[in-house]
Amino acid sequence: MDENSNMIEILQDIRNLLSHNKKVLNIDDLVSYTGLSKSKIYKLSMLKLIPIGTNEHIRQKFFNKEDIDEWLLGKPNLSDEYLEQQMNAQLLKNKKA
C-alpha cells in the first residue's frame, strides 16, 4: 500500500510541474504555481490587484502566466493587513455609491 501511495504522490508532483508549463492558468493552477491560498487569490481578483483574464463570457477566472510572473517579480503587497485595508476601502466606496 505504501508503494501505491508513494507512486500517486509522485504522479501528482509531475502533474503539478507540467501545469507550470501552461500559458493560461486557472485558480487551482495558480494556487500550485504561486503558493498563495485560494482565498487570497479570490480577494486579489475581487480587488483587481492581480492580472486576470478579461473575457466576460467565461465565468471561471483565468490568468496569463507571463502576466503573473511580471506581477510577482514586481513584489506586490500580499500581506493580509494590506488586503484587509483594500477590502474595507472598496466596501466604503460601494456603500457611498
mmCIF file as gemmi writes it, N, C-alpha and C atoms, coordinates in Angstrom:
data_model
loop_
_atom_site.group_PDB
_atom_site.id
_atom_site.type_symbol
_atom_site.label_atom_id
_atom_site.label_alt_id
_atom_site.label_comp_id
_atom_site.label_asym_id
_atom_site.label_entity_id
_atom_site.label_seq_id
_atom_site.pdbx_PDB_ins_code
_atom_site.Cartn_x
_atom_site.Cartn_y
_atom_site.Cartn_z
_atom_site.occupancy
_atom_site.B_iso_or_equiv
_atom_site.pdbx_formal_charge
_atom_site.auth_seq_id
_atom_site.auth_asym_id
_atom_site.pdbx_PDB_model_num
ATOM 1 N N . MET Axp A 1 ? 0.829 -1.2 0 1 0 ? 1 A 1
ATOM 2 C CA . MET Axp A 1 ? 0 0 0 1 0 ? 1 A 1
ATOM 3 C C . MET Axp A 1 ? 0.869 1.259 0 1 0 ? 1 A 1
ATOM 4 N N . ASP Axp A 2 ? 1.958 1.236 0.737 1 0 ? 2 A 1
ATOM 5 C CA . ASP Axp A 2 ? 2.858 2.381 0.793 1 0 ? 2 A 1
ATOM 6 C C . ASP Axp A 2 ? 3.427 2.717 -0.576 1 0 ? 2 A 1
ATOM 7 N N . GLU Axp A 3 ? 3.756 1.681 -1.331 1 0 ? 3 A 1
ATOM 8 C CA . GLU Axp A 3 ? 4.317 1.89 -2.663 1 0 ? 3 A 1
ATOM 9 C C . GLU Axp A 3 ? 3.305 2.571 -3.58 1 0 ? 3 A 1
ATOM 10 N N . ASN Axp A 4 ? 2.039 2.173 -3.477 1 0 ? 4 A 1
ATOM 11 C CA . ASN Axp A 4 ? 0.992 2.792 -4.301 1 0 ? 4 A 1
ATOM 12 C C . ASN Axp A 4 ? 0.791 4.256 -3.936 1 0 ? 4 A 1
ATOM 13 N N . SER Axp A 5 ? 0.754 4.56 -2.66 1 0 ? 5 A 1
ATOM 14 C CA . SER Axp A 5 ? 0.555 5.948 -2.256 1 0 ? 5 A 1
ATOM 15 C C . SER Axp A 5 ? 1.761 6.796 -2.634 1 0 ? 5 A 1
ATOM 16 N N . ASN Axp A 6 ? 2.956 6.22 -2.571 1 0 ? 6 A 1
ATOM 17 C CA . ASN Axp A 6 ? 4.158 6.935 -2.991 1 0 ? 6 A 1
ATOM 18 C C . ASN Axp A 6 ? 4.101 7.232 -4.494 1 0 ? 6 A 1
ATOM 19 N N . MET Axp A 7 ? 3.647 6.258 -5.276 1 0 ? 7 A 1
ATOM 20 C CA . MET Axp A 7 ? 3.535 6.432 -6.727 1 0 ? 7 A 1
ATOM 21 C C . MET Axp A 7 ? 2.492 7.508 -7.052 1 0 ? 7 A 1
ATOM 22 N N . ILE Axp A 8 ? 1.397 7.506 -6.341 1 0 ? 8 A 1
ATOM 23 C CA . ILE Axp A 8 ? 0.36 8.517 -6.554 1 0 ? 8 A 1
ATOM 24 C C . ILE Axp A 8 ? 0.903 9.907 -6.24 1 0 ? 8 A 1
ATOM 25 N N . GLU Axp A 9 ? 1.664 10.017 -5.167 1 0 ? 9 A 1
ATOM 26 C CA . GLU Axp A 9 ? 2.248 11.301 -4.786 1 0 ? 9 A 1
ATOM 27 C C . GLU Axp A 9 ? 3.225 11.792 -5.859 1 0 ? 9 A 1
ATOM 28 N N . ILE Axp A 10 ? 4.035 10.878 -6.386 1 0 ? 10 A 1
ATOM 29 C CA . ILE Axp A 10 ? 4.986 11.24 -7.448 1 0 ? 10 A 1
ATOM 30 C C . ILE Axp A 10 ? 4.238 11.701 -8.697 1 0 ? 10 A 1
ATOM 31 N N . LEU Axp A 11 ? 3.177 11.01 -9.058 1 0 ? 11 A 1
ATOM 32 C CA . LEU Axp A 11 ? 2.391 11.391 -10.232 1 0 ? 11 A 1
ATOM 33 C C . LEU Axp A 11 ? 1.727 12.753 -10.045 1 0 ? 11 A 1
ATOM 34 N N . GLN Axp A 12 ? 1.262 13.039 -8.837 1 0 ? 12 A 1
ATOM 35 C CA . GLN Axp A 12 ? 0.666 14.342 -8.561 1 0 ? 12 A 1
ATOM 36 C C . GLN Axp A 12 ? 1.719 15.446 -8.661 1 0 ? 12 A 1
ATOM 37 N N . ASP Axp A 13 ? 2.93 15.168 -8.181 1 0 ? 13 A 1
ATOM 38 C CA . ASP Axp A 13 ? 4.02 16.14 -8.302 1 0 ? 13 A 1
ATOM 39 C C . ASP Axp A 13 ? 4.351 16.405 -9.773 1 0 ? 13 A 1
ATOM 40 N N . ILE Axp A 14 ? 4.393 15.357 -10.575 1 0 ? 14 A 1
ATOM 41 C CA . ILE Axp A 14 ? 4.657 15.505 -12.015 1 0 ? 14 A 1
ATOM 42 C C . ILE Axp A 14 ? 3.551 16.32 -12.668 1 0 ? 14 A 1
ATOM 43 N N . ARG Axp A 15 ? 2.316 16.035 -12.295 1 0 ? 15 A 1
ATOM 44 C CA . ARG Axp A 15 ? 1.176 16.784 -12.848 1 0 ? 15 A 1
ATOM 45 C C . ARG Axp A 15 ? 1.282 18.266 -12.5 1 0 ? 15 A 1
ATOM 46 N N . ASN Axp A 16 ? 1.658 18.577 -11.267 1 0 ? 16 A 1
ATOM 47 C CA . ASN Axp A 16 ? 1.825 19.97 -10.864 1 0 ? 16 A 1
ATOM 48 C C . ASN Axp A 16 ? 2.941 20.644 -11.652 1 0 ? 16 A 1
ATOM 49 N N . LEU Axp A 17 ? 4.045 19.946 -11.834 1 0 ? 17 A 1
ATOM 50 C CA . LEU Axp A 17 ? 5.151 20.514 -12.599 1 0 ? 17 A 1
ATOM 51 C C . LEU Axp A 17 ? 4.752 20.77 -14.048 1 0 ? 17 A 1
ATOM 52 N N . LEU Axp A 18 ? 4.013 19.851 -14.638 1 0 ? 18 A 1
ATOM 53 C CA . LEU Axp A 18 ? 3.566 20.035 -16.011 1 0 ? 18 A 1
ATOM 54 C C . LEU Axp A 18 ? 2.593 21.199 -16.133 1 0 ? 18 A 1
ATOM 55 N N . SER Axp A 19 ? 1.793 21.432 -15.123 1 0 ? 19 A 1
ATOM 56 C CA . SER Axp A 19 ? 0.842 22.545 -15.178 1 0 ? 19 A 1
ATOM 57 C C . SER Axp A 19 ? 1.565 23.886 -15.176 1 0 ? 19 A 1
ATOM 58 N N . HIS Axp A 20 ? 2.8 23.929 -14.699 1 0 ? 20 A 1
ATOM 59 C CA . HIS Axp A 20 ? 3.563 25.178 -14.7 1 0 ? 20 A 1
ATOM 60 C C . HIS Axp A 20 ? 4.028 25.564 -16.099 1 0 ? 20 A 1
ATOM 61 N N . ASN Axp A 21 ? 3.895 24.657 -17.056 1 0 ? 21 A 1
ATOM 62 C CA . ASN Axp A 21 ? 4.259 24.961 -18.44 1 0 ? 21 A 1
ATOM 63 C C . ASN Axp A 21 ? 3.095 25.566 -19.214 1 0 ? 21 A 1
ATOM 64 N N . LYS Axp A 22 ? 1.941 25.623 -18.622 1 0 ? 22 A 1
ATOM 65 C CA . LYS Axp A 22 ? 0.768 26.198 -19.279 1 0 ? 22 A 1
ATOM 66 C C . LYS Axp A 22 ? 0.947 27.701 -19.451 1 0 ? 22 A 1
ATOM 67 N N . LYS Axp A 23 ? 0.331 28.249 -20.487 1 0 ? 23 A 1
ATOM 68 C CA . LYS Axp A 23 ? 0.35 29.697 -20.688 1 0 ? 23 A 1
ATOM 69 C C . LYS Axp A 23 ? -0.812 30.365 -19.967 1 0 ? 23 A 1
ATOM 70 N N . VAL Axp A 24 ? -1.9 29.624 -19.822 1 0 ? 24 A 1
ATOM 71 C CA . VAL Axp A 24 ? -3.094 30.139 -19.155 1 0 ? 24 A 1
ATOM 72 C C . VAL Axp A 24 ? -3.377 29.255 -17.95 1 0 ? 24 A 1
ATOM 73 N N . LEU Axp A 25 ? -3.544 29.896 -16.799 1 0 ? 25 A 1
ATOM 74 C CA . LEU Axp A 25 ? -3.745 29.164 -15.55 1 0 ? 25 A 1
ATOM 75 C C . LEU Axp A 25 ? -5.147 29.409 -15.007 1 0 ? 25 A 1
ATOM 76 N N . ASN Axp A 26 ? -5.731 28.387 -14.401 1 0 ? 26 A 1
ATOM 77 C CA . ASN Axp A 26 ? -6.975 28.59 -13.66 1 0 ? 26 A 1
ATOM 78 C C . ASN Axp A 26 ? -6.607 28.789 -12.186 1 0 ? 26 A 1
ATOM 79 N N . ILE Axp A 27 ? -7.591 28.926 -11.339 1 0 ? 27 A 1
ATOM 80 C CA . ILE Axp A 27 ? -7.343 29.188 -9.915 1 0 ? 27 A 1
ATOM 81 C C . ILE Axp A 27 ? -6.479 28.091 -9.285 1 0 ? 27 A 1
ATOM 82 N N . ASP Axp A 28 ? -6.824 26.832 -9.544 1 0 ? 28 A 1
ATOM 83 C CA . ASP Axp A 28 ? -6.075 25.731 -8.934 1 0 ? 28 A 1
ATOM 84 C C . ASP Axp A 28 ? -4.619 25.72 -9.41 1 0 ? 28 A 1
ATOM 85 N N . ASP Axp A 29 ? -4.412 25.979 -10.707 1 0 ? 29 A 1
ATOM 86 C CA . ASP Axp A 29 ? -3.05 26.062 -11.225 1 0 ? 29 A 1
ATOM 87 C C . ASP Axp A 29 ? -2.287 27.193 -10.549 1 0 ? 29 A 1
ATOM 88 N N . LEU Axp A 30 ? -2.962 28.328 -10.364 1 0 ? 30 A 1
ATOM 89 C CA . LEU Axp A 30 ? -2.325 29.497 -9.756 1 0 ? 30 A 1
ATOM 90 C C . LEU Axp A 30 ? -1.961 29.24 -8.296 1 0 ? 30 A 1
ATOM 91 N N . VAL Axp A 31 ? -2.817 28.528 -7.587 1 0 ? 31 A 1
ATOM 92 C CA . VAL Axp A 31 ? -2.518 28.154 -6.201 1 0 ? 31 A 1
ATOM 93 C C . VAL Axp A 31 ? -1.238 27.32 -6.169 1 0 ? 31 A 1
ATOM 94 N N . SER Axp A 32 ? -1.166 26.335 -7.035 1 0 ? 32 A 1
ATOM 95 C CA . SER Axp A 32 ? 0.005 25.464 -7.094 1 0 ? 32 A 1
ATOM 96 C C . SER Axp A 32 ? 1.249 26.239 -7.533 1 0 ? 32 A 1
ATOM 97 N N . TYR Axp A 33 ? 1.088 27.127 -8.497 1 0 ? 33 A 1
ATOM 98 C CA . TYR Axp A 33 ? 2.222 27.856 -9.074 1 0 ? 33 A 1
ATOM 99 C C . TYR Axp A 33 ? 2.79 28.894 -8.109 1 0 ? 33 A 1
ATOM 100 N N . THR Axp A 34 ? 1.919 29.628 -7.432 1 0 ? 34 A 1
ATOM 101 C CA . THR Axp A 34 ? 2.378 30.732 -6.589 1 0 ? 34 A 1
ATOM 102 C C . THR Axp A 34 ? 2.515 30.362 -5.111 1 0 ? 34 A 1
ATOM 103 N N . GLY Axp A 35 ? 1.782 29.342 -4.681 1 0 ? 35 A 1
ATOM 104 C CA . GLY Axp A 35 ? 1.775 29.003 -3.265 1 0 ? 35 A 1
ATOM 105 C C . GLY Axp A 35 ? 0.805 29.851 -2.467 1 0 ? 35 A 1
ATOM 106 N N . LEU Axp A 36 ? 0.079 30.74 -3.137 1 0 ? 36 A 1
ATOM 107 C CA . LEU Axp A 36 ? -0.941 31.552 -2.463 1 0 ? 36 A 1
ATOM 108 C C . LEU Axp A 36 ? -2.178 30.704 -2.223 1 0 ? 36 A 1
ATOM 109 N N . SER Axp A 37 ? -2.946 31.049 -1.217 1 0 ? 37 A 1
ATOM 110 C CA . SER Axp A 37 ? -4.184 30.32 -0.952 1 0 ? 37 A 1
ATOM 111 C C . SER Axp A 37 ? -5.265 30.751 -1.939 1 0 ? 37 A 1
ATOM 112 N N . LYS Axp A 38 ? -6.257 29.891 -2.1 1 0 ? 38 A 1
ATOM 113 C CA . LYS Axp A 38 ? -7.387 30.22 -2.975 1 0 ? 38 A 1
ATOM 114 C C . LYS Axp A 38 ? -8.087 31.486 -2.499 1 0 ? 38 A 1
ATOM 115 N N . SER Axp A 39 ? -8.274 31.596 -1.196 1 0 ? 39 A 1
ATOM 116 C CA . SER Axp A 39 ? -8.996 32.763 -0.682 1 0 ? 39 A 1
ATOM 117 C C . SER Axp A 39 ? -8.225 34.048 -0.956 1 0 ? 39 A 1
ATOM 118 N N . LYS Axp A 40 ? -6.902 34 -0.858 1 0 ? 40 A 1
ATOM 119 C CA . LYS Axp A 40 ? -6.101 35.194 -1.139 1 0 ? 40 A 1
ATOM 120 C C . LYS Axp A 40 ? -6.203 35.559 -2.62 1 0 ? 40 A 1
ATOM 121 N N . ILE Axp A 41 ? -6.177 34.555 -3.493 1 0 ? 41 A 1
ATOM 122 C CA . ILE Axp A 41 ? -6.3 34.816 -4.934 1 0 ? 41 A 1
ATOM 123 C C . ILE Axp A 41 ? -7.67 35.404 -5.242 1 0 ? 41 A 1
ATOM 124 N N . TYR Axp A 42 ? -8.725 34.887 -4.604 1 0 ? 42 A 1
ATOM 125 C CA . TYR Axp A 42 ? -10.06 35.443 -4.817 1 0 ? 42 A 1
ATOM 126 C C . TYR Axp A 42 ? -10.134 36.892 -4.339 1 0 ? 42 A 1
ATOM 127 N N . LYS Axp A 43 ? -9.522 37.187 -3.19 1 0 ? 43 A 1
ATOM 128 C CA . LYS Axp A 43 ? -9.507 38.564 -2.688 1 0 ? 43 A 1
ATOM 129 C C . LYS Axp A 43 ? -8.769 39.483 -3.648 1 0 ? 43 A 1
ATOM 130 N N . LEU Axp A 44 ? -7.594 39.032 -4.103 1 0 ? 44 A 1
ATOM 131 C CA . LEU Axp A 44 ? -6.809 39.831 -5.044 1 0 ? 44 A 1
ATOM 132 C C . LEU Axp A 44 ? -7.586 40.069 -6.336 1 0 ? 44 A 1
ATOM 133 N N . SER Axp A 45 ? -8.304 39.061 -6.793 1 0 ? 45 A 1
ATOM 134 C CA . SER Axp A 45 ? -9.103 39.183 -8.016 1 0 ? 45 A 1
ATOM 135 C C . SER Axp A 45 ? -10.239 40.172 -7.824 1 0 ? 45 A 1
ATOM 136 N N . MET Axp A 46 ? -10.925 40.053 -6.698 1 0 ? 46 A 1
ATOM 137 C CA . MET Axp A 46 ? -12.053 40.934 -6.417 1 0 ? 46 A 1
ATOM 138 C C . MET Axp A 46 ? -11.604 42.399 -6.355 1 0 ? 46 A 1
ATOM 139 N N . LEU Axp A 47 ? -10.434 42.618 -5.782 1 0 ? 47 A 1
ATOM 140 C CA . LEU Axp A 47 ? -9.907 43.975 -5.635 1 0 ? 47 A 1
ATOM 141 C C . LEU Axp A 47 ? -9.148 44.449 -6.878 1 0 ? 47 A 1
ATOM 142 N N . LYS Axp A 48 ? -9.066 43.574 -7.882 1 0 ? 48 A 1
ATOM 143 C CA . LYS Axp A 48 ? -8.356 43.878 -9.134 1 0 ? 48 A 1
ATOM 144 C C . LYS Axp A 48 ? -6.892 44.225 -8.868 1 0 ? 48 A 1
ATOM 145 N N . LEU Axp A 49 ? -6.278 43.482 -7.952 1 0 ? 49 A 1
ATOM 146 C CA . LEU Axp A 49 ? -4.876 43.681 -7.608 1 0 ? 49 A 1
ATOM 147 C C . LEU Axp A 49 ? -3.967 42.623 -8.236 1 0 ? 49 A 1
ATOM 148 N N . ILE Axp A 50 ? -4.558 41.735 -9.02 1 0 ? 50 A 1
ATOM 149 C CA . ILE Axp A 50 ? -3.806 40.683 -9.699 1 0 ? 50 A 1
ATOM 150 C C . ILE Axp A 50 ? -4.243 40.687 -11.165 1 0 ? 50 A 1
ATOM 151 N N . PRO Axp A 51 ? -3.298 40.505 -12.099 1 0 ? 51 A 1
ATOM 152 C CA . PRO Axp A 51 ? -3.696 40.474 -13.507 1 0 ? 51 A 1
ATOM 153 C C . PRO Axp A 51 ? -4.564 39.254 -13.793 1 0 ? 51 A 1
ATOM 154 N N . ILE Axp A 52 ? -5.704 39.498 -14.402 1 0 ? 52 A 1
ATOM 155 C CA . ILE Axp A 52 ? -6.676 38.431 -14.646 1 0 ? 52 A 1
ATOM 156 C C . ILE Axp A 52 ? -7.222 38.571 -16.061 1 0 ? 52 A 1
ATOM 157 N N . GLY Axp A 53 ? -7.622 37.453 -16.646 1 0 ? 53 A 1
ATOM 158 C CA . GLY Axp A 53 ? -8.214 37.474 -17.982 1 0 ? 53 A 1
ATOM 159 C C . GLY Axp A 53 ? -9.471 38.318 -18.006 1 0 ? 53 A 1
ATOM 160 N N . THR Axp A 54 ? -9.779 38.872 -19.174 1 0 ? 54 A 1
ATOM 161 C CA . THR Axp A 54 ? -10.891 39.815 -19.27 1 0 ? 54 A 1
ATOM 162 C C . THR Axp A 54 ? -12.061 39.317 -20.103 1 0 ? 54 A 1
ATOM 163 N N . ASN Axp A 55 ? -12.121 38.033 -20.396 1 0 ? 55 A 1
ATOM 164 C CA . ASN Axp A 55 ? -13.232 37.511 -21.181 1 0 ? 55 A 1
ATOM 165 C C . ASN Axp A 55 ? -14.486 37.472 -20.317 1 0 ? 55 A 1
ATOM 166 N N . GLU Axp A 56 ? -15.431 38.338 -20.618 1 0 ? 56 A 1
ATOM 167 C CA . GLU Axp A 56 ? -16.663 38.461 -19.827 1 0 ? 56 A 1
ATOM 168 C C . GLU Axp A 56 ? -17.615 37.284 -20.029 1 0 ? 56 A 1
ATOM 169 N N . HIS Axp A 57 ? -17.395 36.495 -21.076 1 0 ? 57 A 1
ATOM 170 C CA . HIS Axp A 57 ? -18.297 35.393 -21.395 1 0 ? 57 A 1
ATOM 171 C C . HIS Axp A 57 ? -17.923 34.102 -20.672 1 0 ? 57 A 1
ATOM 172 N N . ILE Axp A 58 ? -16.81 34.128 -19.961 1 0 ? 58 A 1
ATOM 173 C CA . ILE Axp A 58 ? -16.374 32.944 -19.228 1 0 ? 58 A 1
ATOM 174 C C . ILE Axp A 58 ? -16.484 33.239 -17.738 1 0 ? 58 A 1
ATOM 175 N N . ARG Axp A 59 ? -17.218 32.415 -17.048 1 0 ? 59 A 1
ATOM 176 C CA . ARG Axp A 59 ? -17.456 32.636 -15.618 1 0 ? 59 A 1
ATOM 177 C C . ARG Axp A 59 ? -16.212 32.337 -14.777 1 0 ? 59 A 1
ATOM 178 N N . GLN Axp A 60 ? -15.476 31.313 -15.177 1 0 ? 60 A 1
ATOM 179 C CA . GLN Axp A 60 ? -14.287 30.91 -14.432 1 0 ? 60 A 1
ATOM 180 C C . GLN Axp A 60 ? -13.168 31.931 -14.65 1 0 ? 60 A 1
ATOM 181 N N . LYS Axp A 61 ? -12.325 32.124 -13.643 1 0 ? 61 A 1
ATOM 182 C CA . LYS Axp A 61 ? -11.222 33.065 -13.748 1 0 ? 61 A 1
ATOM 183 C C . LYS Axp A 61 ? -10.004 32.374 -14.355 1 0 ? 61 A 1
ATOM 184 N N . PHE Axp A 62 ? -9.354 33.079 -15.289 1 0 ? 62 A 1
ATOM 185 C CA . PHE Axp A 62 ? -8.134 32.588 -15.908 1 0 ? 62 A 1
ATOM 186 C C . PHE Axp A 62 ? -7.064 33.654 -15.818 1 0 ? 62 A 1
ATOM 187 N N . PHE Axp A 63 ? -5.804 33.208 -15.764 1 0 ? 63 A 1
ATOM 188 C CA . PHE Axp A 63 ? -4.681 34.103 -15.574 1 0 ? 63 A 1
ATOM 189 C C . PHE Axp A 63 ? -3.598 33.786 -16.601 1 0 ? 63 A 1
ATOM 190 N N . ASN Axp A 64 ? -3.024 34.828 -17.199 1 0 ? 64 A 1
ATOM 191 C CA . ASN Axp A 64 ? -1.918 34.673 -18.134 1 0 ? 64 A 1
ATOM 192 C C . ASN Axp A 64 ? -0.643 34.487 -17.314 1 0 ? 64 A 1
ATOM 193 N N . LYS Axp A 65 ? 0.051 33.381 -17.539 1 0 ? 65 A 1
ATOM 194 C CA . LYS Axp A 65 ? 1.225 33.055 -16.733 1 0 ? 65 A 1
ATOM 195 C C . LYS Axp A 65 ? 2.301 34.131 -16.846 1 0 ? 65 A 1
ATOM 196 N N . GLU Axp A 66 ? 2.515 34.67 -18.034 1 0 ? 66 A 1
ATOM 197 C CA . GLU Axp A 66 ? 3.529 35.715 -18.205 1 0 ? 66 A 1
ATOM 198 C C . GLU Axp A 66 ? 3.171 36.962 -17.398 1 0 ? 66 A 1
ATOM 199 N N . ASP Axp A 67 ? 1.888 37.338 -17.403 1 0 ? 67 A 1
ATOM 200 C CA . ASP Axp A 67 ? 1.443 38.492 -16.61 1 0 ? 67 A 1
ATOM 201 C C . ASP Axp A 67 ? 1.626 38.237 -15.119 1 0 ? 67 A 1
ATOM 202 N N . ILE Axp A 68 ? 1.35 37.004 -14.698 1 0 ? 68 A 1
ATOM 203 C CA . ILE Axp A 68 ? 1.521 36.641 -13.287 1 0 ? 68 A 1
ATOM 204 C C . ILE Axp A 68 ? 2.992 36.708 -12.904 1 0 ? 68 A 1
ATOM 205 N N . ASP Axp A 69 ? 3.873 36.209 -13.78 1 0 ? 69 A 1
ATOM 206 C CA . ASP Axp A 69 ? 5.311 36.262 -13.496 1 0 ? 69 A 1
ATOM 207 C C . ASP Axp A 69 ? 5.78 37.704 -13.321 1 0 ? 69 A 1
ATOM 208 N N . GLU Axp A 70 ? 5.36 38.588 -14.23 1 0 ? 70 A 1
ATOM 209 C CA . GLU Axp A 70 ? 5.736 40.005 -14.125 1 0 ? 70 A 1
ATOM 210 C C . GLU Axp A 70 ? 5.185 40.616 -12.843 1 0 ? 70 A 1
ATOM 211 N N . TRP Axp A 71 ? 3.959 40.293 -12.522 1 0 ? 71 A 1
ATOM 212 C CA . TRP Axp A 71 ? 3.319 40.809 -11.315 1 0 ? 71 A 1
ATOM 213 C C . TRP Axp A 71 ? 4.067 40.343 -10.072 1 0 ? 71 A 1
ATOM 214 N N . LEU Axp A 72 ? 4.428 39.049 -10.023 1 0 ? 72 A 1
ATOM 215 C CA . LEU Axp A 72 ? 5.153 38.514 -8.874 1 0 ? 72 A 1
ATOM 216 C C . LEU Axp A 72 ? 6.539 39.143 -8.741 1 0 ? 72 A 1
ATOM 217 N N . LEU Axp A 73 ? 7.205 39.36 -9.874 1 0 ? 73 A 1
ATOM 218 C CA . LEU Axp A 73 ? 8.533 39.966 -9.849 1 0 ? 73 A 1
ATOM 219 C C . LEU Axp A 73 ? 8.474 41.435 -9.441 1 0 ? 73 A 1
ATOM 220 N N . GLY Axp A 74 ? 7.302 42.044 -9.58 1 0 ? 74 A 1
ATOM 221 C CA . GLY Axp A 74 ? 7.112 43.43 -9.155 1 0 ? 74 A 1
ATOM 222 C C . GLY Axp A 74 ? 6.925 43.563 -7.653 1 0 ? 74 A 1
ATOM 223 N N . LYS Axp A 75 ? 6.99 42.452 -6.938 1 0 ? 75 A 1
ATOM 224 C CA . LYS Axp A 75 ? 6.875 42.415 -5.473 1 0 ? 75 A 1
ATOM 225 C C . LYS Axp A 75 ? 5.574 43.047 -4.962 1 0 ? 75 A 1
ATOM 226 N N . PRO Axp A 76 ? 4.434 42.476 -5.343 1 0 ? 76 A 1
ATOM 227 C CA . PRO Axp A 76 ? 3.154 43.021 -4.865 1 0 ? 76 A 1
ATOM 228 C C . PRO Axp A 76 ? 3.01 42.861 -3.351 1 0 ? 76 A 1
ATOM 229 N N . ASN Axp A 77 ? 2.266 43.76 -2.749 1 0 ? 77 A 1
ATOM 230 C CA . ASN Axp A 77 ? 1.986 43.661 -1.316 1 0 ? 77 A 1
ATOM 231 C C . ASN Axp A 77 ? 0.877 42.635 -1.125 1 0 ? 77 A 1
ATOM 232 N N . LEU Axp A 78 ? 1.214 41.495 -0.578 1 0 ? 78 A 1
ATOM 233 C CA . LEU Axp A 78 ? 0.255 40.397 -0.399 1 0 ? 78 A 1
ATOM 234 C C . LEU Axp A 78 ? -0.1 40.178 1.061 1 0 ? 78 A 1
ATOM 235 N N . SER Axp A 79 ? 0.275 41.127 1.91 1 0 ? 79 A 1
ATOM 236 C CA . SER Axp A 79 ? 0.003 40.945 3.336 1 0 ? 79 A 1
ATOM 237 C C . SER Axp A 79 ? -1.496 40.973 3.609 1 0 ? 79 A 1
ATOM 238 N N . ASP Axp A 80 ? -1.904 40.23 4.596 1 0 ? 80 A 1
ATOM 239 C CA . ASP Axp A 80 ? -3.315 40.183 4.979 1 0 ? 80 A 1
ATOM 240 C C . ASP Axp A 80 ? -3.804 41.562 5.418 1 0 ? 80 A 1
ATOM 241 N N . GLU Axp A 81 ? -2.932 42.321 6.094 1 0 ? 81 A 1
ATOM 242 C CA . GLU Axp A 81 ? -3.316 43.658 6.567 1 0 ? 81 A 1
ATOM 243 C C . GLU Axp A 81 ? -3.628 44.578 5.383 1 0 ? 81 A 1
ATOM 244 N N . TYR Axp A 82 ? -2.768 44.54 4.364 1 0 ? 82 A 1
ATOM 245 C CA . TYR Axp A 82 ? -2.975 45.385 3.19 1 0 ? 82 A 1
ATOM 246 C C . TYR Axp A 82 ? -4.264 45.004 2.469 1 0 ? 82 A 1
ATOM 247 N N . LEU Axp A 83 ? -4.482 43.711 2.302 1 0 ? 83 A 1
ATOM 248 C CA . LEU Axp A 83 ? -5.696 43.263 1.618 1 0 ? 83 A 1
ATOM 249 C C . LEU Axp A 83 ? -6.94 43.64 2.412 1 0 ? 83 A 1
ATOM 250 N N . GLU Axp A 84 ? -6.863 43.561 3.726 1 0 ? 84 A 1
ATOM 251 C CA . GLU Axp A 84 ? -7.994 43.957 4.574 1 0 ? 84 A 1
ATOM 252 C C . GLU Axp A 84 ? -8.298 45.443 4.409 1 0 ? 84 A 1
ATOM 253 N N . GLN Axp A 85 ? -7.261 46.262 4.38 1 0 ? 85 A 1
ATOM 254 C CA . GLN Axp A 85 ? -7.446 47.712 4.175 1 0 ? 85 A 1
ATOM 255 C C . GLN Axp A 85 ? -8.092 47.981 2.821 1 0 ? 85 A 1
ATOM 256 N N . GLN Axp A 86 ? -7.617 47.289 1.788 1 0 ? 86 A 1
ATOM 257 C CA . GLN Axp A 86 ? -8.164 47.478 0.446 1 0 ? 86 A 1
ATOM 258 C C . GLN Axp A 86 ? -9.622 47.035 0.369 1 0 ? 86 A 1
ATOM 259 N N . MET Axp A 87 ? -9.939 45.936 1.028 1 0 ? 87 A 1
ATOM 260 C CA . MET Axp A 87 ? -11.327 45.455 1.026 1 0 ? 87 A 1
ATOM 261 C C . MET Axp A 87 ? -12.239 46.434 1.76 1 0 ? 87 A 1
ATOM 262 N N . ASN Axp A 88 ? -11.781 46.957 2.893 1 0 ? 88 A 1
ATOM 263 C CA . ASN Axp A 88 ? -12.574 47.938 3.635 1 0 ? 88 A 1
ATOM 264 C C . ASN Axp A 88 ? -12.786 49.2 2.81 1 0 ? 88 A 1
ATOM 265 N N . ALA Axp A 89 ? -11.755 49.652 2.125 1 0 ? 89 A 1
ATOM 266 C CA . ALA Axp A 89 ? -11.88 50.835 1.27 1 0 ? 89 A 1
ATOM 267 C C . ALA Axp A 89 ? -12.881 50.582 0.152 1 0 ? 89 A 1
ATOM 268 N N . GLN Axp A 90 ? -12.832 49.391 -0.428 1 0 ? 90 A 1
ATOM 269 C CA . GLN Axp A 90 ? -13.767 49.041 -1.511 1 0 ? 90 A 1
ATOM 270 C C . GLN Axp A 90 ? -15.198 48.989 -0.98 1 0 ? 90 A 1
ATOM 271 N N . LEU Axp A 91 ? -15.391 48.431 0.207 1 0 ? 91 A 1
ATOM 272 C CA . LEU Axp A 91 ? -16.725 48.369 0.805 1 0 ? 91 A 1
ATOM 273 C C . LEU Axp A 91 ? -17.271 49.77 1.08 1 0 ? 91 A 1
ATOM 274 N N . LEU Axp A 92 ? -16.423 50.65 1.588 1 0 ? 92 A 1
ATOM 275 C CA . LEU Axp A 92 ? -16.853 52.034 1.833 1 0 ? 92 A 1
ATOM 276 C C . LEU Axp A 92 ? -17.214 52.724 0.524 1 0 ? 92 A 1
ATOM 277 N N . LYS Axp A 93 ? -16.428 52.488 -0.485 1 0 ? 93 A 1
ATOM 278 C CA . LYS Axp A 93 ? -16.68 53.09 -1.797 1 0 ? 93 A 1
ATOM 279 C C . LYS Axp A 93 ? -18.027 52.607 -2.35 1 0 ? 93 A 1
ATOM 280 N N . ASN Axp A 94 ? -18.282 51.31 -2.235 1 0 ? 94 A 1
ATOM 281 C CA . ASN Axp A 94 ? -19.54 50.738 -2.722 1 0 ? 94 A 1
ATOM 282 C C . ASN Axp A 94 ? -20.728 51.243 -1.895 1 0 ? 94 A 1
ATOM 283 N N . LYS Axp A 95 ? -20.524 51.462 -0.612 1 0 ? 95 A 1
ATOM 284 C CA . LYS Axp A 95 ? -21.595 51.924 0.264 1 0 ? 95 A 1
ATOM 285 C C . LYS Axp A 95 ? -22.016 53.351 -0.085 1 0 ? 95 A 1
ATOM 286 N N . LYS Axp A 96 ? -21.036 54.179 -0.456 1 0 ? 96 A 1
ATOM 287 C CA . LYS Axp A 96 ? -21.309 55.568 -0.818 1 0 ? 96 A 1
ATOM 288 C C . LYS Axp A 96 ? -22.014 55.677 -2.17 1 0 ? 96 A 1
ATOM 289 N N . ALA Axp A 97 ? -21.762 54.711 -3.045 1 0 ? 97 A 1
ATOM 290 C CA . ALA Axp A 97 ? -22.323 54.763 -4.399 1 0 ? 97 A 1
ATOM 291 C C . ALA Axp A 97 ? -23.775 54.419 -4.447 1 0 ? 97 A 1
